Amino acid sequence: MTVAKVEAVPLDRTVSVIGTLFAKDQATVGAQVEGQCEKTLVDFGDRLTTGQEMALIDTTTYQALAQQAAANLAKARASAANGGQNLKRTQDLAKEKIASASDLDKAVADAEQAEADVKAAEAAEAVAQLNLAHSRVKAPFDGAVAQRIVSKGDYAKAGSPLFEVVNDSVLKFILQVPERYASFVQKELRVRFNVDNYPGETFGGGVYLISPAVSTASRAFNVGALVTNTNFRLKANTFARGALVLERAVPTPMIPLEGVVSFAGVTKVFVVEGDTVHARAVKVGRIQDRRQEVLEGLKAGERVVVSGQSRLSEGLRVTIQSPQATSAPDDSASTAAAAANEKR
């Protein structure tokens, strides 16, 4: 049989997680004016920039209304100018006692009414211009069209949904963490994950959201990590599985995979203490490079049997022999011969 020393290997302390990748920003773009859709300029899958036109809604009508409002404003301003001039003349005549007080009062009232008409016309013209702008539906942010709801010829009422738009340049990986790890989770921790459509490839992100409440159904809480979606390879609403890194490079006991014996639901190793072998139950974790992480039951420096366990039993005496002179030195393993008699 052979034995090997338990090594303290620096490994990240992690917790396995599953979750979903959501778009960082997602919006249903609705109609802000009422009318018939003249034209749609984008379809699902098209990429957008902020302010890019997506559809046109009855722009001819709203253009005409804007021109009418501008004309009404010009007329109101002309009337206000005339009223101002008439007021000045009346004031001059009143000083010379030619115009009566009632004439002056009427001139003042007419001038004030004309100014009020200007303000009303300005407001109407602003609304008309705003409606004209809203008749050209524009993208609210950089992103892509997830769904086109409206088609040319459809009649849209104010508030009717037209497009589903997502910002997928940055995704949110929303995952669930068991409540027993709550004290370890903090912002900027790293998350590693995999998705089915890129087998063998690992993606990463950083924690930026932590839910303050634990779900009573799952006994877990939500954590959100921001993921930069380079070249838009990842799609929103994709399922992902991975690991949340709680601590970096934690010294972790590791032994060769062959040293772990599992039988009847019990996981154990044989530990060499002096010249005697003892079976010891252990709790194991990850496997890396054919080495097994031992979470409980072993400490660095102890020696465990990694071959020939079938011939061993509790308390069996063994004699540790040095490696053959022709063998290369190895601090992690040595050759041992079991004694012919059991410990009495």
Order of alpha helices (4+ residues) and beta strands (2+ residues): beta-beta-beta-beta-beta-alpha-alpha-beta-beta-beta-beta-beta-beta-beta-beta-beta-beta-beta-beta-beta-beta-beta-beta
